[in-house]
């Protein structure tokens, strides 16, 4: 049984970093909402990292996760997948 008492089977897709995708074109300028990650609440389950379709969430040298807002589109999948609500949203300011 998993850490949370539930076993979840997830198919992990590849992140393709080729010319023409978001790694070359900063795509974070048109968000409506900005996800905010509270590393004090984070349990390091890596759901945000796994489910982010843009690869905009990375682990830093201290083991904390951070969001690269240059590439984050604000889809909030990370927030929906967080089991401890460590990610909240705020309205993006222009």
C-alpha positions in Angstrom: 0.0 0.0 0.0 1.3 3.5 -0.8 2.3 6.3 1.5 -1.3 7.7 1.5 -3.0 4.3 1.8 -3.9 4.3 -1.9 -2.0 2.8 -4.8 -2.3 5.0 -7.9 -1.2 3.7 -11.3 -0.1 6.5 -13.5 1.2 6.4 -17.1 3.9 9.0 -17.3 4.2 10.7 -20.7 7.4 12.0 -22.1 8.2 15.7 -22.2 9.4 16.6 -25.6 11.8 19.5 -25.8 12.0 20.2 -29.5 12.0 23.5 -31.4 8.5 24.9 -31.6 7.3 23.8 -28.1 7.2 25.9 -25.0 10.8 25.4 -24.0 11.7 27.7 -26.8 8.7 29.9 -26.6 7.8 31.4 -23.2 4.1 30.6 -22.8 3.3 32.0 -19.4 2.2 35.5 -20.4 -1.5 34.7 -20.9 -2.4 33.1 -17.6 -5.7 34.0 -15.9 -4.6 32.4 -12.6 -1.1 31.9 -11.2 -0.5 28.8 -9.0 1.3 29.6 -5.7 3.2 26.7 -4.1 3.6 26.7 -0.3 6.7 24.5 0.3 5.9 24.5 4.0 2.8 22.4 3.3 4.4 20.4 0.5 4.9 16.7 1.3 7.2 16.1 -1.8 4.8 13.6 -3.5 5.9 15.0 -6.9 2.3 15.0 -8.3 2.7 18.6 -9.4 5.9 17.8 -11.2 4.5 14.6 -12.8 1.2 16.1 -14.0 2.4 19.6 -15.2 1.9 19.4 -19.0 4.5 22.1 -19.6 7.3 20.8 -17.4 7.1 24.2 -15.6 7.6 22.7 -12.1 11.1 21.6 -11.1 12.9 20.5 -7.9 15.6 22.8 -6.7 18.9 21.9 -5.0 17.2 21.9 -1.5 14.5 19.4 -2.6 11.8 22.1 -2.8 9.6 22.4 -5.9 9.3 25.7 -7.7 7.2 26.9 -10.6 8.8 28.6 -13.6 6.2 31.3 -14.5 7.8 31.9 -17.9 6.4 28.6 -19.0 3.4 28.0 -16.6 0.2 28.4 -18.5 -2.0 28.5 -15.4 -4.0 25.4 -16.2 -4.0 24.6 -12.4 -3.6 20.8 -13.0 -0.9 21.0 -10.3 -3.3 22.5 -7.8 -6.0 19.9 -8.6 -3.5 17.0 -8.2 -1.9 18.2 -4.9 -3.1 15.9 -2.1 -2.4 18.4 0.7 -3.6 21.6 -0.9 -0.1 23.1 -0.9 -0.9 24.9 -4.2 -3.4 27.7 -4.3 -4.3 30.2 -7.0 -4.3 33.9 -7.3 -5.7 36.0 -10.2 -2.9 37.0 -12.5 -2.2 40.7 -12.5 -1.7 42.5 -15.8 
